[in-house]
Amino acid sequence: MKAEDLLTPDNLSILSQLKGTPEYQNYFKWFLAITQIHHPTFSCTEIANKVCEWLEKLNIPYEKDDINNIVVRLEPHNFPDNAPVVALQTHLDMVWVGEKVDGKIKVDLIKDFKTPEGKIIDILLAKKSTLGADDGFGLALCLDVIENKDKFNHGPLEIIMTTDEEQGLIGAKKLPKKGDNTGKIKEFKFKYLINSDCLLSDKIYVSCPGCEVFNIKLFPDSENINNEKKIEVNINLENFQGGHSGGTIQNGQANPIKWITHILNSLKKNKIKYQIVNMNGGQAMNAIPTHCSCCFVIDEENKNNAENVIKNNLEELKQDFPIETKTTISTDLKPLSNQIKVLTYQHSLQFINFLTSIRHGILRMHPIFKEKVDSSMNLAIVNLNLKKKEEIAITCLSRASTNTEFDKIGNSMKALLEMCPLKNELSTYVGTRPWPVKQGSKLAEIMSEVAKKNHNLNLEPGLAQITIECPIFLGLGYDADIVAICSNIPLAHCIGEYLDIHESIIYKDIIIKTLEKLDK
């Protein structure tokens, strides 16, 4: 397809500035086209319909189910008919954070960008939002392979594009089990599967953590208080670094929900009573929070003391988290002017005690891959708004690469709720259990040889720190040799997410040349 039929004038201009080789032009026309379409998790109808429209224009048959999973099956090209089937697997959705420009993601081409490590590269960047490189990298790769299927040698291919991956691997779970041909998508035949959604480019990944979502509801008591000798305190924390809750949690970013919790614990320590009006923080279960605001009421006589406690604690927190260089912090203490609904004093304390008890960050490093995180917890979202509902909603997401850690976290969260004095409800959702390491992967070995020979890259097998769809296929009964590999995607799930242009072409080439070697 011609780039002119896919891209806006702005993105056509970006494409024209990239290297003139077919590899760059063919691949990035698809990548830029994807950024033009609204496709956050749970809103994939538009992107799915557009992909199907593109496939029809390319005269490519496809299978699509009722929840927008799409599968394309390609015949071998210059390979024997009995060559093993290989799957390329990506997902359609992205994590949306930030703001749009004229209703779309605003993509910028930045040349000679200096990375934090001092490397000079050319990048595609979304300055005001997430870019969607997770997993626009993989989706563009799949569309490029489909369009150019007769320009390289390969065996039979199954291109699997799933929906709603980012918040529970939902689409992949709805794919057919081995032996099931009753649905709109038929069973798969692949012997090898290459996933393109691991975010980091330093390894060929052969294992990943499982993840579990904990949706918690607390039901506190509230009361109305008048404005007699009361002070309303508002604390607003914004522009924290955030990040992918699996891919970047080892970087030690601050969690603004935890900062608010720390301040309220310090007020309690200084014998300053408070009653909470509202608290809102976080944006997605798999993103480290970038913001949190809280409003509470104290007695007028404690105003000066509270100001000092808040100020001192914020200064200490900023010193303890030097990685947070762009935070916006505002505090406001003013006389309460009207009657207001607040949590009771006792339930305000119990709420904060509960938040304090929830761990956030790394829980354990891996016993085999010692530089990698085994288990972690993301305190992702807190929502209390007494004007709307007398209910506190909390969302946490755990990850663990070993089954014992996975079960231990789940048991700990359930025990914590059983001990909580507030009335509560807990619902859980297991995205997937861990993907265990498979020793002696032939696919990883071939891919490693390709990377070394063609690009002088030493890519060893490794453990991914994010949860990806690979173990879902094992759970569906497909006993395959599976790896995950992709270009590096810095700041995934964050405003300012970017993609290394040249590295993307390198990793596309590694995957293509690996396909050319999988003849048995």
Disulfide bonds with the S-S distance in Angstrom:
none
